[in-house]
Amino acid sequence: MLVFFGAGKIGRRMHSIWTGCGLQVDYFADNNHELIGKYIEGTEVISIEKVKELSEVITIFITCKDPEAIFSQLVKAGIYPKQIVMCNLTACILNRLFVLPKLIFPIKEAEYNLKQQVPNVMFDLSMGLTLGGVETWSAQTAQKLERMGKSTALLVNSKLSTEQEKGDSRTISVSFESSKSEWQIWDRLLKVMVGMNCTNLVCNFMSYIFFVACLAKKLYPIRVNVIVVVHSDDELYYQNCILMKHYIDNCMVISEKMKNELIRRGFSQKKIKYLPWEISCDNNFHHVYSVKDEKIRIGYAGRIVTAAKRIDYIVPLAKMLKKRGVQFALELAGRGTYETELKDEIEKNELQDEVFLLGTIEHSEIRAFWQRQDIMISCSEYEGHSITQCEAMANGAIPIITDVSGARDDIQDGENGFVIEIGALEQMVEKISFLYNHRNLLPKMGEKAYMTIKEKYSEKKAEQLWKTVLKE
């Protein structure tokens, strides 16, 4: 028995797609009491109490905004987590289509011969090219592979890319918006993936590109090689990887925790590869730190968003530091959906002399950015193994970050950085204040951070891995 939890716009759209594929939805469920007992497209809307009565025989797909909150609500109500699917429903639809006797998707290879250029490796940048760990890694890896003789392309959502980025010869812009149906989006992406005869599809996110890459693998199993990079210790990554495991050729993880979790859930250990970052370090350590009576310099580089990154903590953090009497300059490099609101909050709280929004900076400038910072901060609620953290450490910035996956892979708390509890702003203020009042520790901890990265990450390890996972 199948229940869609969420009878609003998302749920109705997904219901239409699902039933249009000849698949059955038994019930809608919703928290809106005005909808209970009504029928939407012939399907009854039931309450969470009714869901609990059916709990032993149902699977629940979350079809609304804020799926994590609904997931928590259902678990608290007594529903077993294994009965709840929190992934993007597109994956579930494709997965069900794949097991049908005959694939419904209307595709002919001849329709997709678009260009003569044939990229050997295509990177999923469906979140845009905004500066962030994934984006930095993708651009650097593409350059590495070019040096190894591979041709590469960056597949981006046209809505999230600038005109300059669209003009980049390696960038392929695809519109993910569709006024009619999901099928049109899948069709556009297949035209690029299949029509350009790209062999290796590197999927960074659990988005349309990943799902359609799996569909391409189903259609052309010999030609297509699907490589998934699990960048975050996030339930969405785990659920989608397990759901589509038969169409994933290699799964690259960036922490031991991720590897163990995937194996525990039934993903083939043979397909899992540990991805070592390739971090550029100077041959010798050199970093000029702030001294007493100067502002302590704090940096953040990544997406300016509240989901996962919790950039909405920046203003409260700055206010707490000011209250403590800490003199500081906090620079944020990157762009994102919270940027305008953050700028307003900075002005509202008169923090223009302490907090600076730099916007996007070039990848070539990121080393200089970290070399002028004393401290690197991250308030993330979940990560994978932050490449930004590693880049900061490689350039002598001392990390003060939340205890997310991968944090303790590099940071020895109190030696080359600090790890704090997730959401604990007071702890972050304590650590920044401590370094502010003990400037003599900055060069000692900074050099230890630099040595950690220099000794652990190398170009040879990363190059060897790519030779094993790429298909000619």
C-alpha positions in Angstrom: 0.0 0.0 0.0 1.4 3.4 -1.0 0.7 6.8 0.7 1.8 10.2 -0.6 2.3 12.4 2.4 1.6 15.9 1.1 -1.6 16.7 -0.8 -0.5 20.1 -2.0 1.0 21.3 -5.2 4.0 18.9 -5.2 1.9 15.9 -4.2 -0.7 16.5 -6.8 1.9 17.0 -9.5 3.7 13.8 -8.5 0.4 11.9 -8.3 -0.4 12.9 -11.9 3.0 11.6 -13.1 2.8 8.4 -11.0 -0.7 7.5 -12.1 0.1 8.5 -15.7 2.7 5.8 -15.6 0.0 3.3 -14.7 1.0 3.0 -11.1 -1.3 3.2 -8.1 -1.5 5.6 -5.2 -3.7 4.3 -2.4 -3.9 7.4 -0.2 -2.8 11.0 0.2 -2.0 12.1 3.8 -1.7 15.6 5.0 -1.4 17.8 8.1 -4.1 20.2 6.8 -7.3 19.0 8.6 -9.5 20.8 6.0 -8.3 18.2 3.4 -9.0 15.1 5.5 -11.7 13.0 4.0 -11.7 14.7 0.6 -10.6 13.1 -2.7 -7.9 14.5 -4.9 -7.8 13.0 -8.4 -9.9 10.1 -7.0 -7.5 9.4 -4.1 -8.7 9.9 -0.5 -6.8 12.2 1.8 -6.3 10.6 5.3 -4.9 11.9 8.6 -1.7 10.9 10.2 -3.7 9.0 12.8 -5.1 6.8 9.9 -1.6 6.4 8.6 -0.5 5.0 12.0 -3.3 2.4 11.8 -2.0 1.3 8.4 1.7 1.5 9.4 2.6 -2.1 9.1 1.6 -2.5 5.5 2.4 0.8 3.8 5.3 2.7 2.2 5.2 6.5 2.6 6.6 8.9 0.0 7.1 12.4 1.3 5.6 14.7 -1.4 5.9 18.2 0.2 8.3 20.9 1.2 10.6 20.4 4.2 10.8 16.6 3.9 13.1 16.3 6.9 10.5 17.8 9.3 7.8 15.4 7.9 10.3 12.5 8.3 10.8 13.4 11.9 7.1 13.7 12.5 6.3 10.3 11.0 9.1 8.6 13.0 7.8 10.2 16.2 4.3 8.9 15.3 5.7 5.4 15.3 6.3 4.8 11.6 9.5 2.7 10.9 12.1 4.8 9.1 12.5 2.0 6.5 8.9 2.6 5.4 9.5 6.3 4.7 11.0 7.4 1.4 12.4 11.0 1.8 14.2 11.1 -1.6 13.1 13.1 -4.7 10.1 11.3 -6.1 11.5 11.5 -9.6 14.0 8.7 -8.6 11.1 6.6 -7.3 9.2 7.0 -10.5 12.2 6.1 -12.7 13.0 3.2 -10.5 9.4 1.8 -10.9 9.6 2.4 -14.6 12.8 0.5 -14.9 11.3 -2.7 -13.6 8.4 -2.7 -16.0 8.5 -5.4 -18.7 8.9 -2.7 -21.3 10.3 0.8 -20.6 7.6 3.4 -21.2 10.0 6.3 -21.9 9.7 7.2 -25.6 13.3 7.6 -26.8 15.2 6.9 -30.0 19.0 7.3 -30.1 18.8 9.0 -33.5 16.8 11.9 -32.1 19.8 13.0 -29.9 22.7 13.6 -32.2 23.3 17.2 -31.2 27.0 18.1 -31.6 30.2 16.7 -32.9 32.1 17.6 -29.7 32.2 14.5 -27.5 33.1 15.2 -23.8 34.5 12.0 -22.2 33.5 13.1 -18.7 30.5 15.2 -17.8 30.2 16.8 -14.3 26.8 17.5 -12.7 26.8 21.1 -11.5 23.0 21.3 -11.2 23.3 23.7 -8.3 25.1 26.3 -10.5 28.7 27.4 -10.5 28.5 29.4 -7.3 31.7 29.1 -5.3 31.5 26.1 -2.9 33.4 23.0 -2.1 31.7 20.8 -4.7 32.0 23.4 -7.4 35.7 24.0 -6.6 36.4 20.3 -6.6 34.5 19.8 -9.9 36.4 22.6 -11.7 39.8 21.4 -10.4 39.1 17.8 -11.2 37.9 18.7 -14.8 41.3 20.5 -15.2 43.2 17.5 -13.9 41.4 15.1 -16.3 42.1 17.5 -19.2 45.8 17.2 -18.3 45.3 13.4 -18.3 44.0 13.6 -21.9 40.3 13.5 -21.2 37.7 16.0 -22.6 35.3 17.3 -20.0 32.1 19.3 -19.7 30.2 21.0 -16.8 26.5 20.4 -17.0 24.6 23.3 -15.3 21.1 24.5 -14.7 20.8 27.6 -17.0 18.7 29.4 -14.4 21.6 29.3 -11.9 24.4 30.3 -14.3 25.6 33.7 -15.4 26.0 34.7 -19.1 29.7 34.6 -18.7 29.6 31.0 -17.3 27.2 30.0 -20.1 29.8 31.3 -22.6 32.5 29.0 -21.1 33.4 26.4 -23.8 33.2 23.6 -21.2 29.8 24.7 -19.8 26.6 23.0 -21.1 23.5 24.9 -19.9 20.2 23.1 -19.7 16.9 24.5 -18.5 15.3 22.4 -15.7 12.1 24.4 -15.8 9.1 22.8 -17.4 5.6 24.3 -17.9 4.1 20.9 -18.7 5.7 17.9 -17.2 8.7 16.2 -15.7 9.1 14.2 -18.9 10.2 17.4 -20.7 13.1 17.9 -18.3 14.2 14.3 -18.6 14.0 14.6 -22.3 16.2 17.7 -22.4 18.9 16.0 -20.2 18.8 12.8 -22.2 19.4 14.8 -25.4 22.6 16.1 -23.8 23.8 12.9 -22.1 22.9 10.5 -24.9 23.2 12.8 -27.9 26.7 13.9 -27.1 27.8 10.3 -26.6 29.3 11.2 -23.2 30.6 8.0 -21.6 31.3 9.1 -17.9 28.6 10.9 -16.0 29.8 12.3 -12.6 26.8 13.0 -10.4 27.4 15.4 -7.5 23.8 15.9 -6.4 20.6 14.0 -5.9 18.9 15.9 -8.6 17.5 15.5 -12.1 21.0 14.9 -13.6 21.6 11.9 -11.3 18.2 10.4 -12.0 18.4 10.8 -15.7 22.0 9.5 -15.7 20.5 6.3 -14.2 17.9 6.3 -16.9 20.6 6.7 -19.5 22.5 3.7 -17.9 19.3 1.6 -18.2 18.9 2.5 -21.9 22.6 2.1 -22.8 24.2 0.0 -20.1 27.4 -0.7 -22.1 28.1 2.8 -23.2 27.2 4.8 -20.1 29.3 4.8 -16.9 27.6 6.4 -13.9 29.8 7.7 -11.1 28.2 9.1 -8.0 30.1 11.3 -5.5 28.6 11.3 -2.0 29.5 14.8 -0.9 27.4 15.0 2.3 26.4 12.8 5.2 22.8 13.3 4.2 19.8 10.9 4.2 18.9 11.9 0.7 22.3 10.7 -0.6 22.0 7.4 1.2 18.4 6.7 0.2 18.9 7.6 -3.5 22.1 5.6 -3.8 20.4 2.5 -2.4 17.3 3.1 -4.6 19.3 3.3 -7.8 22.2 1.1 -6.8 21.8 -1.2 -9.9 22.5 1.8 -12.2 25.6 3.2 -10.3 28.9 1.9 -11.6 31.1 3.6 -8.9 30.2 5.4 -5.7 32.9 7.7 -4.5 32.8 8.7 -0.8 34.7 11.3 1.1 34.7 9.9 4.7 34.8 6.5 6.3 31.5 7.1 7.9 29.8 7.4 4.5 31.4 4.2 3.3 30.3 2.2 6.4 26.8 3.6 6.2 26.3 2.6 2.6 27.6 -0.9 3.2 25.3 -1.2 6.2 22.4 -0.3 4.0 23.3 -2.9 1.3 25.3 -1.0 -1.2 28.0 -3.2 -2.9 31.4 -2.6 -1.2 33.1 -3.3 -4.5 31.6 -0.2 -6.1 32.6 2.1 -3.2 35.8 4.1 -3.7 37.4 6.5 -1.2 37.9 9.9 -2.8 41.1 11.7 -1.7 41.1 15.4 -2.1 43.9 16.9 -4.1 44.9 20.0 -2.2 47.6 22.3 -3.4 50.2 23.3 -0.7 53.2 25.5 -0.8 56.5 23.7 -0.3 57.1 25.7 2.8 54.7 27.1 5.3 54.2 30.9 5.2 51.3 32.9 6.7 51.1 36.3 8.2 48.7 36.4 11.2 47.0 39.3 12.9 48.6 40.5 16.2 47.3 42.1 19.3 45.3 45.3 18.8 44.5 44.3 15.2 41.2 42.8 14.1 41.3 39.0 14.0 40.5 37.9 10.5 37.7 35.2 9.9 36.7 33.7 6.6 33.9 31.6 5.1 33.8 30.3 1.5 30.8 28.5 0.1 27.1 28.8 -0.7 25.3 31.6 1.1 22.3 29.5 2.0 20.5 28.5 5.2 19.8 24.8 4.3 22.8 22.7 5.6 25.2 25.7 5.6 23.2 27.7 8.2 24.5 31.1 7.1 21.6 32.6 9.1 23.9 32.0 12.1 26.4 34.6 10.8 24.7 37.7 12.2 23.9 36.2 15.6 27.5 35.1 15.8 28.8 38.5 14.9 26.6 40.1 17.5 27.9 37.7 20.2 31.5 38.5 19.2 30.9 42.2 19.4 29.3 41.8 22.8 32.4 40.0 24.0 34.6 42.9 22.8 36.2 40.9 20.0 37.5 43.1 17.2 37.1 41.1 14.0 36.6 41.2 10.2 34.5 38.4 8.8 34.6 37.9 5.0 32.2 35.6 3.2 33.0 34.5 -0.3 30.2 33.0 -2.4 26.6 33.5 -3.5 23.3 31.9 -2.7 19.6 32.4 -2.0 20.2 33.9 1.5 22.5 36.6 0.1 20.0 39.5 -0.1 18.4 38.7 3.3 21.9 38.5 4.9 22.9 41.8 3.5 19.7 43.4 5.0 20.5 41.7 8.4 24.0 43.1 8.3 22.8 46.6 7.7 19.9 46.3 10.2 22.3 45.3 13.0 25.0 47.8 11.9 27.6 45.2 11.2 28.9 46.8 8.0 32.4 47.4 9.6 32.7 43.7 10.7 30.9 41.5 8.1 31.8 41.7 4.4 30.0 39.9 1.5 32.5 39.4 -1.3 30.3 37.6 -3.7 31.9 35.0 -6.0 35.7 35.0 -6.2 37.7 33.2 -8.9 39.0 29.7 -8.1 42.5 31.1 -8.8 42.0 33.6 -5.9 40.9 31.1 -3.2 44.4 30.5 -1.9 45.0 34.2 -1.5 41.6 34.5 0.3 42.6 31.9 2.9 46.2 33.2 3.3 44.8 36.4 4.6 42.5 34.8 7.1 43.4 33.7 10.7 40.4 31.5 11.1 38.1 29.5 8.9 34.5 28.9 10.2 31.6 26.6 9.2 28.3 26.4 10.9 27.0 23.5 8.7 24.5 21.0 10.1 25.8 18.3 7.7 28.7 18.0 5.3 30.6 15.2 3.6 34.3 16.0 4.0 34.6 19.7 3.3 37.2 20.5 0.7 36.9 24.2 1.8 38.0 23.1 5.2 41.0 21.3 3.7 41.9 24.3 1.4 41.7 26.7 4.4 44.0 24.4 6.5 46.5 24.0 3.6 46.9 27.8 3.6 47.2 28.2 7.3 43.7 29.3 8.3 42.7 27.6 11.6 39.3 25.8 11.2 36.6 26.2 13.8 33.8 24.0 12.5 30.8 21.9 13.5 31.1 18.2 14.2 29.9 17.0 10.8 31.1 14.0 8.8 34.7 14.3 7.8 35.5 17.0 10.3 37.6 14.7 12.6 39.3 13.0 9.6 41.6 16.0 9.5 41.1 18.1 12.7 42.8 17.2 16.0 40.7 19.3 18.4 42.8 21.9 20.1 45.9 21.0 18.0 45.3 22.2 14.5 41.7 23.5 14.8 38.5 23.1 16.9 35.5 21.0 16.4 32.2 22.2 18.1 28.8 20.7 18.5 26.3 21.4 15.7 24.3 24.5 16.4 26.5 25.6 19.3 27.2 29.2 18.5 28.4 29.9 22.1 31.1 27.3 21.6 32.2 28.9 18.3 32.3 32.3 20.0 34.4 30.8 22.9 37.0 29.4 20.4 37.2 32.6 18.4 37.6 34.6 21.6 40.3 32.2 22.8 42.4 32.7 19.7 41.7 36.4 19.8 43.2 36.6 23.2 46.1 34.1 22.5 47.5 35.4 19.2 50.7 33.5 19.9 48.9 30.3 19.1 47.8 31.3 15.6 51.1 30.4 13.8 51.6 27.2 15.8 48.1 25.8 15.1 48.2 27.2 11.6 51.4 25.4 10.7 50.0 22.1 12.2 46.9 22.5 10.0 49.1 23.1 6.9 51.2 20.0 7.7 48.1 17.8 8.2 47.0 18.6 4.6 50.4 18.5 3.0 51.2 15.0 4.4 47.7 13.5 3.7 46.6 14.6 0.3 48.5 14.3 -3.0 47.8 14.5 -6.7 49.1 11.0 -7.3 46.4 9.4 -5.2 43.6 11.3 -6.9 45.0 10.6 -10.4 45.3 6.9 -9.7 41.7 6.7 -8.5 40.3 8.3 -11.7 42.2 5.9 -13.8 40.3 3.0 -12.1 36.8 4.5 -12.4 36.7 6.2 -15.8 35.6 4.3 -18.9 37.3 5.0 -22.2 
